[in-house]
Amino acid sequence: MYYIYILKCKDGEMYTGCTFDLKERIERHENGHVPATALRLPVKLVSYVAISDKYKAFEFEKYLKSGSGRAFIKKHLI
């Protein structure tokens, strides 16, 4: 399984990522090992979606990072 996840950072902004090991990736974020969120701690897991196909998972992550994807997140996921 691949997981597309959304974190809420201390600054109120959302971070979207994709991983095959959700627990390990969240721990890396929480411990400051991910440069994109290291200065925005603490982070809170808001939502995640599991997709079995790697390529579809990364396509969905890319969509969520687009303008319409960010609107989708605000309307449906948070």
C-alpha positions as CSV (number, residue, x, y, z in Angstrom):
1,M,0.0,0.0,0.0
2,Y,1.0,3.6,-0.6
3,Y,-0.3,6.3,1.6
4,I,-1.0,9.9,0.6
5,Y,-1.1,11.9,3.9
6,I,-1.9,15.5,4.9
7,L,-0.2,17.1,7.9
8,K,-1.2,20.3,9.6
9,C,1.9,22.2,10.6
10,K,2.4,24.7,13.5
11,D,2.2,27.6,11.1
12,G,-1.3,26.5,10.1
13,E,-0.3,25.4,6.6
14,M,-0.9,21.9,5.2
15,Y,1.8,19.5,4.0
16,T,1.0,16.7,1.6
17,G,3.2,13.7,1.0
18,C,3.3,10.1,-0.2
19,T,5.0,7.0,1.4
20,F,4.8,3.3,1.6
21,D,5.4,3.3,5.4
22,L,3.1,5.8,7.0
23,K,4.1,5.3,10.6
24,E,7.9,5.6,9.8
25,R,7.3,8.7,7.7
26,I,5.2,10.5,10.3
27,E,7.9,9.7,12.9
28,R,10.5,11.3,10.6
29,H,8.4,14.4,10.3
30,E,7.8,14.6,14.1
31,N,11.6,14.2,14.8
32,G,12.5,17.0,12.4
33,H,14.2,14.8,9.8
34,V,12.1,16.1,6.9
35,P,13.4,19.5,5.7
36,A,10.0,20.7,4.4
37,T,8.5,20.5,7.9
38,A,11.5,20.6,10.2
39,L,11.0,24.3,11.0
40,R,7.2,24.0,11.2
41,L,6.9,21.5,14.1
42,P,4.8,20.2,15.7
43,V,2.9,18.5,12.9
44,K,-0.4,16.7,13.2
45,L,-1.7,14.0,10.9
46,V,-5.0,15.3,9.5
47,S,-5.9,12.7,6.9
48,Y,-4.6,9.9,4.8
49,V,-5.7,7.7,1.9
50,A,-4.3,4.2,1.1
51,I,-3.9,3.3,-2.6
52,S,-2.4,0.0,-3.8
53,D,-1.1,1.2,-7.1
54,K,2.2,3.2,-6.7
55,Y,1.7,5.3,-9.8
56,K,-1.9,6.2,-9.0
57,A,-0.8,7.2,-5.5
58,F,1.9,9.6,-6.7
59,E,-0.6,11.0,-9.3
60,F,-3.1,11.7,-6.5
61,E,-0.4,13.3,-4.4
62,K,0.5,15.5,-7.4
63,Y,-3.1,16.5,-7.8
64,L,-3.5,17.4,-4.1
65,K,-0.6,19.7,-4.4
66,S,-2.2,21.6,-7.3
67,G,-4.6,24.5,-6.9
68,S,-7.7,22.4,-7.4
69,G,-6.3,19.7,-5.2
70,R,-5.7,22.2,-2.3
71,A,-9.3,23.3,-2.7
72,F,-10.4,19.6,-2.6
73,I,-8.5,19.2,0.6
74,K,-10.1,22.2,2.2
75,K,-13.6,21.1,1.2
76,H,-13.5,17.4,1.7
77,L,-10.6,16.3,3.9
78,I,-10.1,18.8,6.7
